[in-house]
Amino acid sequence: MGHKVTNKSVYDLGKKELKNRTELKLDSGLKIGCNHSDLSSLVSIDAEQGSYRLGWDFQRRDAVLQYTRKNGAGTFKFKQVVPGMHWEVVPSPVVELSTKLLDKQQFKDSLKLVYDFQNRFAYYTETLKYNKQYKVRVAGDSNSTDLAFCVGYKPDIRWMKSLKLVQTPATGTLLSYKVKPADGWKLTSETSLRSKILVASLTYKPLDGDAELVLDAAVPLSGSQFGKVKLLRKAGVKLDFKF
């Protein structure tokens, strides 16, 4: 099989910051990741082996332990964060259960239940899919009676891979559209009806090779209150090396 190194770099033109993530995956299944910034140097490191994942944030001095278990009933995740090395908060994990209540030929669903013991916060998402093309998602949390929802349509054709309408209390109404006009190319756009900003992401991945180029842009629409939004927000490249 061989080892694999993945390097992903993104430059944020607004913050003038270069962010980089390097991952090493060994034959044994061990994955080691490192996040780096040209402004704040080494940001964090993490390691994952099987069901376990460990992480350390150098800036916040946070330690993270995550355990994931999958079976026929669903997926269970246990995540413990130790903020600022304050071990007195342990145990105060985030527990997550993902399961299915409906699994038929045309109708399928996925239910996610999460409870954060540290912040005493709970939320859920329920997604219903019909015929692999239509999707409805509803989400809520314990801090508000407001609901968020998403309605999606996925014809999976070249000029309309997917179309989504999202409504959340925080962002208002968002319209998302994805196309794949040619082999290797993908364009995803999201329009906010509240701020009247169009955010687009263009991805190019060559057919032969493991490189990937990503460009993010934000364009103010007519009547937008943000007249000085930068056209090009982020530019990034991802490279995979096998040895």
Secondary structure, 3 states (H helix, E strand, C coil): CCCEEEEEEEEECCCCEEEEEEEEECCCCCEEEEEEECCCEEEEEEEEECCEEEEEECCCCEEEEEEEEEECCEEEEEEEEEHHHCHHHCCCCEEEEEECCCECCCEEEEEEEEEECCCCEEEEEEEEEECCCEEEEEEEECCEEEEEEEEEECCCECCECEEEEEEECCCEEEEEEEECCCCCEEEEEEEECCCCEEEEEEEECCCCCCCEEEEEEEEECCCCCCCCCCCEEEEEEEEEEEC
